[in-house]
Amino acid sequence: MEEHRAEHATAVASPPARDGSGGPSSSPGEPAIWSRNFRYYFVARSAGLLSWAMLPVAVAAGLLIDGYGLDTAGYSMAFLVAPFAGLVLFGGVLADRFTARRMMIVADLANLAAHVLLALLFLHRIDHLWQLYALLVVAGTANALFQPGASSTVPLVSRDVQGANGVLRTSEAITGLGGPALAGVLVGFGSTGWVMVISAVAYGASAVCLYVLRLGTVPAPPPGESLWRNLAVGWREFRARSWLWGVIVIWMFYAVLSWGPQLSVAAGVIVPEHGARSFGLINAALGAGTVVGGLLAIRYKPERPLAAGAVAMLAYPLYPLGIVLGLPVWALAAAQVVVGAGIGVWGVMWATSVQTQVPGEMLNRIHAYEVAGSVGMYPIGSALAGPAVGAFGTDQVLLTGVVVSFLTATALLAARPIRTLRRVPDRR
């Protein structure tokens, strides 16, 4: 299989290129990970992740406190998530056309404006739900525009791409734990509007940090191509890499049959039996494990990253199997730490492989296809959880998840293009 590698910091690539800001992406004397550019990008990404983690909790809890029902909270999440899932492909094309950094700054400014208006809405109480729904659509659309560039920028700001992904994965896990907790505390004090103020400030800080990045030459697609042509070319490049689409196809089955149903099915068992606090503790353990996995992946650089990540994913069945076996809370939390570590390692290996194997002028579009194909299947699995439990029973759904997650790791290892994909050496 032909090896592909993006050359982000030079102008030798054949497609036209645009200058990110006129300066080099890094200098040989800077640290491999914590370069000036990466420090700014780390702050920007962490701020955005914290805000995104706070938003669903703040909106749902704020609506319930204001007397709205669960159906309203559910509709709100749909208005937030649906634009992201539906528009992320176009986000990849636009990031290629206008550079990822510009699109991310636009997305941050759109989120800043949306969160300021959300703050006013909650501080003065919601009179018309359509106003809330419209602002959530703006937030979801902004995140669809931001996401493709979030991946393609990593190789531009750090010479050690895997180490940088390990740091970012750790930050994602920490903000994923701290964001909902912070939002829950503030909402509990009747301060839903102030959650939105904090998020608006965070998005403003992110936009500033992205603006001051000094990036080198940024690959770009040929000028004059239509949006649909850009999408078609991205799809062709996506299909040309069997290791890439192979992982996504495997992941689609995993998302529908294992990953998607697990949260709600697990809650239906653990909350009635052990309480909501125990369920929160178990999910916090998952986040802690993801931190461990991210830290481990900073240093652990196997020659065949996807094979190593697939081995790490063999830990995933431990948690649903523990629920079926009726293990105590402490054992389920311990299982989640191991599961989280496996997920963290896989996530870093996968992100690094995509970012270093795909040419820079294609990376935004291919990452958009990746997100749409994998994450886009999660809501389907989540929606099918209730009917599946009603038809087959809780244990059968969880055991199906156990088997499917084991087969997922096995399939990743069995597929030769995935198993044999080799690591691209760090830039010097």
Secondary structure, DSSP 8 states (H G I E B T S, - for coil): --------S-S-SSS-EEESSSS-S--TTS-SSS-HHHHHHHHHHHHHHHHHHHHHHHHHHHHHHTT--HHHHHHHHHHHHHHHHHHHHHHHHHHHHH-HHHHHHHHHHHHHHHHHHHHHHHHT--S-HHHHHHHHHHHHHHHHHHHHHHHHTHHHH-S-HHHHHHHHHHHHHHHHHHHHHHHHHHHHTT-HHHHHHHHHHHHHHHHHHHHT----EEE---TT--HHHHHHHHHHHHHT-HHHHHHHHHHHHHIIIIIHHHHHHHHHHHHHHH-HHHHHHHHHHHHHHHHHHHHHHHH---SSHHHHHHHHHTTTTHHHHHHHTT--HHHHHHHHHHHHHHHHHHHHHHHHHHHHHS-HHHHHHHHHHHHHHHGGGHHHHHHHHHHHHHHH-HHHHHHHHHHHHHHHHHHHHHSHHHHT--------
